[in-house]
Amino acid sequence: MNRAGRLLLGSVILLGFLGWAGHVATTTHTANAHPLWILRQELLNLSGLLAIGMMSLAVFMAARPAWLERPLHGLDQMYRLHKWAGIWAGILALGHWLMKEVVGDILKASIGRAGKPPKETILATLEPARDLAKDVGEWGFYILLAMLALALWQRFPYRPWRLLHRAMPILYLALVFHAVMWAPSTYWRQPLGLLLALLFGFGIYGSVLALKGAIGRRRRVVGSIAAIEQPMPGVVSVRCRLADGWPGHRPGQFVFVTFDAGEGAHPFTIASADRGDRSIDLSIKALGDYTRGLADRLQVGQAVQVEGPYGRFQLDRVNRKTRQIWIAGGIGITPFLAWLDSLQQQPSQAPTAELHYCTRDREGDPFVARLEALCANLPMVRLRVHGDKQGEMLDAGQLRLTDAERARQRTEIWFCGPSGLAEKLQRELAALRRTDVGVSFRQEAFAMR
């Protein structure tokens, strides 16, 4: 489990424990309350607590806090955490609704209302706000589930998905209102209350940034398109010249690029080294509804906006004391192009590495010639191209892990490419791996959805 996953699991455990501890420390149920009604009430509170906690985490991660890139190993891992926190928020919200509506009706029909714990009393002046918060929570739940379903439906077009996603901060603020008004008052007199206030603070901060359009504002620069090439059908290469303020980038990082304000920003890996002239090269493959027609819409001189750079898939993070295996699939070759490009000025600084490039057709792939030219000046980097059409599909057995095991050598694998290929290789690696030899698998896992 990566750091983002451990953070998500740790957050769930901490919130759950504090919620349970709060119940144990301050139980106020009457002696006449039925155990099933008490259990339903506690599960109702706990599911609501965890749901709003996960949603707070998701909203904060969407704000792209740069200071978390290092401890979480990159913005791609932060967005993975954002995605799964949002998914779990939806699942827990569903559980909260089931406890409120379905389980409540079942208990009323089976054991009656007599054993139901009394509703917590509050100031009479707050009752109207509490009633409003109840309605807000119910409608917010329905909207949350609908938005979650659309977010997980990969075939749903990006542009309407993006517009719907921009409404999430408003939905979050509405659900915070619901949570504050309906959370047991005992929560606020315990450490749990402090943690909730902290989570709400982070979530509200992220929501305000999103509503103001200020996410990533300090890392944005403007520029223009300096050159456009189409080396092969479905791939367009774009060189952007950026204005003063561009901090430069490290090989392997990516940026959010806005070619059209109506479409918004999209992430692309920089395919070139930092030349010191504020220019970046992008190699963009037609993978979705936006990128499919991009080559026809771009023009030299067109204005662009670039935000970044982001990412920890960097050449300077390679452990040169370990055996290096670099694997790219399709357009996932772009960070490695930047790695190789950056080593051209100092070939002696190149680590000993095997670069495996998986492509559909090695004969018609223009990246092959560029890779061969770059590697020709880097004798320490051994290039192997695997063409599906030529029957050269890569498997873990070709990585010669058994040779490394006999030499008791640790192996570091850097992967960028389709998730299906990554999962296949990881399954095969798990079957080949020995307990006394370390193999680390570092993957660029960035996805907008």
C-alpha positions in Angstrom: 0.0 0.0 0.0 1.4 3.4 -1.0 1.5 6.5 1.3 -1.7 7.9 0.0 -3.5 4.6 0.7 -2.0 4.5 4.2 -3.2 8.0 4.9 -6.7 7.2 3.7 -6.8 4.1 5.9 -5.3 5.9 8.8 -7.9 8.7 8.6 -10.8 6.2 8.6 -9.4 4.3 11.6 -8.7 7.5 13.5 -12.2 8.9 12.8 -13.8 5.6 13.6 -11.9 5.2 16.9 -12.6 8.7 18.1 -16.3 8.4 17.2 -16.5 5.1 19.1 -14.5 6.6 22.1 -16.9 9.5 22.1 -19.8 7.2 22.4 -18.3 5.1 25.2 -17.2 8.2 27.1 -20.5 10.1 27.0 -23.3 7.6 26.4 -26.6 9.3 27.4 -29.2 6.7 26.2 -32.0 6.1 28.5 -32.4 2.8 30.3 -35.6 2.1 28.3 -33.9 2.4 24.9 -33.9 -0.8 22.8 -30.4 -2.2 22.0 -31.2 -2.3 18.3 -32.3 1.3 18.3 -29.1 2.3 20.1 -27.0 0.3 17.6 -28.8 2.0 14.7 -28.2 5.4 16.2 -24.5 4.8 16.7 -24.1 3.5 13.2 -26.0 6.5 11.9 -23.6 8.8 13.7 -20.5 6.9 12.8 -21.4 6.6 9.0 -22.1 10.3 8.9 -18.9 11.1 10.7 -16.8 9.0 8.3 -18.6 10.2 5.2 -18.1 13.9 5.9 -14.5 13.2 7.0 -13.7 11.4 3.7 -15.4 14.2 1.7 -13.3 16.8 3.6 -10.1 14.9 2.6 -11.2 14.6 -1.0 -12.0 18.4 -1.3 -8.7 19.4 0.2 -6.7 17.1 -2.0 -8.5 18.6 -5.1 -6.9 22.0 -4.1 -3.5 20.5 -5.1 -1.6 21.5 -1.9 2.0 21.6 -3.2 3.6 21.0 0.2 2.0 17.5 0.3 3.7 16.4 -2.9 6.9 15.3 -1.2 5.4 13.3 1.7 2.8 11.6 -0.6 5.2 11.0 -3.5 3.7 13.2 -6.0 0.5 14.9 -7.2 -0.6 11.7 -9.0 -0.8 10.0 -5.6 -2.7 12.9 -4.1 -5.3 12.6 -6.9 -5.5 8.9 -6.3 -6.2 9.7 -2.6 -8.8 12.4 -3.8 -10.5 9.8 -5.9 -10.8 7.0 -3.3 -11.7 9.4 -0.5 -14.6 10.6 -2.7 -15.7 7.1 -3.5 -15.7 6.1 0.1 -17.5 9.3 1.0 -20.3 8.2 -1.4 -20.4 4.6 0.0 -20.5 5.8 3.6 -23.1 8.4 2.8 -25.2 5.6 1.3 -24.8 3.7 4.5 -25.8 6.8 6.5 -29.0 7.1 4.4 -29.8 3.5 4.7 -29.5 3.7 8.5 -31.7 6.8 8.6 -34.4 5.7 6.2 -34.4 2.0 5.7 -33.2 0.5 9.0 -35.3 3.1 10.8 -38.5 2.0 9.0 -37.7 -1.7 9.6 -37.2 -1.1 13.4 -40.4 0.9 13.6 -42.3 -1.9 11.9 -40.7 -4.7 14.0 -40.2 -3.4 17.5 -42.0 0.0 17.4 -41.0 3.4 18.5 -41.1 2.8 22.2 -37.5 1.8 22.5 -36.1 4.6 20.3 -33.6 6.9 22.0 -35.0 10.5 22.4 -33.8 13.1 20.0 -31.1 15.3 21.4 -32.5 18.7 22.5 -31.0 21.9 21.3 -31.8 25.6 21.7 -35.3 26.4 20.3 -33.8 29.2 18.2 -31.7 26.6 16.3 -34.6 24.2 15.5 -35.4 25.9 12.2 -31.8 25.7 11.1 -31.7 22.1 12.1 -34.8 21.3 10.1 -33.2 23.0 7.1 -30.0 21.1 7.6 -32.0 17.9 7.5 -33.5 18.7 4.1 -30.1 19.9 2.8 -28.5 16.7 3.9 -31.1 14.5 2.2 -30.9 16.4 -1.1 -27.2 16.7 -0.9 -27.0 12.9 -0.5 -28.9 12.3 -3.8 -26.8 14.9 -5.6 -23.6 13.3 -4.2 -24.5 9.8 -5.4 -25.4 11.1 -8.9 -22.1 13.0 -9.2 -20.1 10.1 -8.0 -21.8 7.8 -10.5 -20.9 10.2 -13.4 -17.4 10.6 -12.1 -16.9 6.8 -12.2 -18.6 6.5 -15.7 -15.5 6.8 -17.8 -17.5 7.1 -21.0 -19.2 10.3 -19.8 -17.8 13.2 -21.8 -15.1 15.2 -20.0 -16.5 18.7 -20.5 -19.9 18.2 -18.8 -18.2 16.1 -16.2 -15.8 19.0 -15.5 -18.7 21.5 -15.2 -20.6 19.2 -12.8 -17.4 18.6 -10.8 -17.1 22.4 -10.2 -20.3 22.2 -8.2 -18.8 19.9 -5.7 -17.5 22.7 -3.4 -21.0 24.0 -3.0 -22.3 20.6 -2.2 -19.6 20.0 0.3 -20.3 23.3 2.1 -24.0 22.3 2.3 -23.1 18.9 3.8 -20.8 20.5 6.3 -23.8 22.6 7.4 -25.8 19.4 7.8 -23.1 17.7 9.8 -22.5 20.6 12.2 -26.2 20.9 13.0 -26.8 17.1 13.4 -23.6 15.9 15.0 -24.0 14.9 18.7 -23.1 17.9 20.9 -20.8 15.6 22.9 -18.5 15.3 19.8 -17.5 19.0 20.2 -16.4 18.6 23.8 -13.8 15.9 22.9 -10.7 15.5 20.8 -13.0 14.3 18.0 -14.5 17.8 17.8 -11.0 19.3 17.3 -10.3 16.8 14.5 -13.7 17.5 12.8 -13.0 21.3 13.0 -9.6 20.7 11.4 -11.1 18.6 8.6 -13.8 21.1 8.0 -11.2 23.9 7.9 -9.2 22.1 5.3 -12.3 21.2 3.3 -13.7 24.8 3.4 -10.3 26.1 2.4 -10.2 23.9 -0.7 -13.8 24.8 -1.5 -13.2 28.5 -1.4 -10.1 28.1 -3.6 -12.1 26.1 -6.1 -15.0 28.6 -6.2 -12.6 31.5 -6.7 -10.8 29.6 -9.5 -7.6 30.0 -7.4 -6.4 26.4 -7.4 -2.8 26.4 -8.7 -3.0 30.2 -9.4 0.5 30.8 -8.0 2.0 28.2 -10.3 0.4 29.4 -13.6 2.3 31.2 -16.4 1.1 32.2 -19.8 2.9 31.5 -23.1 2.3 30.6 -26.7 2.7 27.7 -29.1 6.0 27.9 -30.9 5.8 24.7 -33.0 3.4 21.9 -33.9 4.2 18.5 -35.4 2.2 15.4 -36.0 4.8 12.5 -36.1 2.1 9.8 -36.4 -1.7 9.6 -36.7 -3.2 10.1 -33.2 -0.1 11.9 -31.8 0.7 15.6 -31.8 3.9 17.2 -30.5 3.6 20.8 -29.3 6.4 23.1 -28.2 5.3 25.9 -25.9 7.3 29.0 -25.2 6.5 30.4 -21.7 6.8 33.9 -20.2 8.9 35.1 -17.3 8.0 33.4 -14.1 8.3 29.8 -15.4 10.5 28.1 -12.7 11.8 25.4 -14.9 11.2 21.7 -14.5 12.9 18.5 -13.7 12.9 15.5 -16.1 9.7 13.5 -15.7 7.4 16.2 -14.3 4.1 17.1 -15.8 2.0 20.3 -16.2 -1.7 21.3 -16.5 -2.1 23.0 -19.9 -5.0 25.2 -21.0 -5.3 25.6 -24.8 -8.9 26.6 -24.6 -10.5 28.3 -21.6 -13.8 26.5 -22.3 -12.1 23.1 -22.0 -10.1 24.0 -19.0 -6.7 22.5 -18.0 -5.5 19.0 -18.9 -2.4 17.2 -17.6 0.5 16.4 -19.9 3.9 15.1 -19.2 6.8 17.3 -20.4 8.7 15.3 -23.0 11.9 17.4 -23.0 14.7 18.4 -20.7 14.9 21.9 -19.2 16.9 23.9 -21.8 16.9 27.1 -19.8 14.9 29.0 -22.5 11.4 28.6 -20.8 10.3 26.1 -23.5 8.6 22.7 -23.0 7.8 20.0 -25.4 4.5 18.0 -25.1 3.7 14.8 -26.9 -0.1 14.3 -26.8 -1.9 11.1 -27.8 -5.6 11.1 -28.8 -7.0 9.1 -25.9 -10.3 10.8 -25.3 -13.0 13.2 -26.6 -10.8 16.2 -25.9 -7.4 15.1 -27.2 -8.9 13.3 -30.2 -9.4 16.5 -32.3 -6.7 18.6 -30.6 -4.3 18.6 -33.5 -6.9 20.3 -35.8 -7.6 23.0 -33.2 -4.0 24.1 -32.4 -2.1 26.8 -34.2 1.4 28.3 -34.0 1.2 31.5 -32.0 -1.9 30.4 -30.1 -1.9 31.5 -26.4 -1.6 28.8 -23.7 -1.6 28.8 -20.0 0.6 26.3 -18.1 0.4 25.4 -14.4 3.2 23.5 -12.7 5.4 21.7 -12.8 4.2 18.8 -10.7 5.1 15.2 -10.1 7.8 13.1 -8.4 8.5 10.8 -11.4 12.0 12.3 -11.6 15.3 11.2 -12.8 17.1 12.6 -9.8 15.1 10.3 -7.6 16.5 7.2 -9.2 18.6 5.1 -6.8 21.8 4.5 -8.7 22.9 1.8 -6.2 20.1 -0.5 -7.4 19.5 -2.3 -10.7 17.4 0.1 -12.9 14.6 -1.1 -15.2 12.5 1.5 -16.9 9.3 0.5 -18.6 7.1 2.7 -20.9 3.9 1.8 -22.6 2.6 3.9 -25.5 2.6 7.7 -24.7 4.0 6.7 -21.3 7.4 7.1 -23.0 7.2 10.9 -22.5 8.8 11.2 -19.1 11.6 8.8 -20.2 12.2 11.0 -23.3 12.8 13.9 -20.9 15.1 11.7 -18.8 17.2 10.8 -21.8 17.2 14.3 -23.2 18.5 15.7 -19.9 21.4 13.2 -20.0 22.7 14.2 -23.4 25.0 16.9 -22.1 26.6 14.6 -19.5 26.4 11.0 -20.8 28.8 9.9 -18.1 26.2 10.8 -15.5 23.7 8.3 -16.9 22.8 5.4 -14.6 23.1 1.8 -15.8 19.5 1.0 -16.9 17.4 -1.1 -19.2 14.7 0.8 -21.0 11.7 -1.3 -22.3 9.4 0.5 -24.7 6.1 -1.2 -25.4 4.3 -0.1 -28.6 1.6 -1.3 -30.9 3.8 -1.4 -34.0 7.6 -0.8 -33.7 7.9 -0.3 -37.5 5.6 2.7 -37.7 6.3 4.3 -34.3 8.3 7.6 -34.7 9.3 7.5 -31.0 11.5 4.4 -31.8 13.9 6.4 -34.0 14.1 9.2 -31.4 14.8 6.7 -28.6 17.5 5.0 -30.6 19.1 8.4 -31.3 19.0 9.4 -27.7 20.3 6.1 -26.4 23.1 6.0 -29.0 24.9 8.6 -26.9 24.2 6.9 -23.7 26.0 3.5 -23.6 24.9 2.8 -20.0 21.2 2.7 -21.1 20.2 -0.4 -23.0 17.1 0.1 -25.2 14.6 -2.8 -26.0 11.5 -2.1 -28.1 8.5 -4.5 -27.8 6.1 -4.3 -30.7 2.7 -6.0 -30.2 2.3 -6.3 -34.0 5.6 -8.1 -34.2 4.7 -10.5 -31.4 7.1 -8.9 -28.9 4.9 -8.4 -25.9 6.8 -7.7 -22.7 6.4 -10.0 -19.7 8.1 -10.1 -16.3 10.2 -13.1 -17.4 12.1 -10.9 -19.8 13.3 -8.6 -17.0 15.8 -11.3 -15.9 15.0 -11.0 -12.2 16.4 -14.4 -11.5 19.9 -13.0 -12.5 19.5 -10.2 -10.0 18.5 -12.7 -7.4 21.6 -14.8 -7.9 23.7 -11.6 -7.5 21.5 -10.6 -4.5 20.9 -7.3 -6.2 18.0 -5.0 -5.4 15.9 -3.9 -8.4 14.0 -0.6 -9.0 11.4 -0.5 -11.7 10.0 2.8 -13.0 6.8 2.4 -15.0 4.7 4.8 -17.0 2.0 3.6 -19.3 -1.5 1.9 -19.4 -2.8 0.6 -16.0 -3.6 -2.8 -17.6 0.1 -3.4 -18.5 1.2 -2.3 -15.0 -1.2 -4.7 -13.3 -0.1 -7.5 -15.6 3.5 -7.0 -14.9 2.9 -6.6 -11.2 1.1 -10.0 -11.1 3.9 -11.6 -12.9 6.5 -10.0 -10.7 4.7 -11.2 -7.6 4.9 -14.8 -9.0 8.7 -14.5 -9.7 9.8 -12.5 -6.7 11.9 -14.0 -4.0 11.6 -13.0 -0.4 15.3 -12.2 0.0 15.5 -9.8 -3.0 13.9 -6.4 -3.0 12.0 -5.2 -6.1 10.3 -1.8 -5.9 7.7 -0.8 -8.5 7.3 3.0 -9.0 4.4 4.0 -11.2 3.2 7.3 -12.4 -0.5 6.9 -11.6 -1.9 10.3 -12.5 -5.5 10.5 -13.9 -8.0 13.3 -14.0 -10.9 11.0 -13.3 
